[in-house]
Amino acid sequence: MHEVRQAGFAIHKVARAQTDELLTVTFRVIGQAVASGHMKEHGMVASDYAIKLINLMYPCDMSKVIEERQWQLSKLDELSQ
C-alpha cells in the first residue's frame, strides 16, 4: 500500500511541475487512478479529472464530454456484472 501511495505522490509532483494545463490535468488523471489502488474514492476524482481533460481537449464540445462520461459508466457497469 505504501508503494501505491508513493507512486501517486510522485505522479502528482510531476503534474505540479508542468507548465501546460493539458499535461497537468493528464498527470492528475493518472495520479488519481493510481491512488485508487489504496482508496477507491480516488477513482471518482480521476473520472472527474478525465472530464476536465476532455473539456480542455475539446472546448465547448458537450458531445465529447457526454461520450467520455458514458464510456466511464459503461466500464463501471461491466465491472459490476
Summary of the structure (lengths in Angstrom):
residues: 81
radius of gyration: 13.5
end to end distance: 26.6
largest distance: 41.1
contacts: 209
relative contact order: 0.11
helix: 81%
strand: 0%
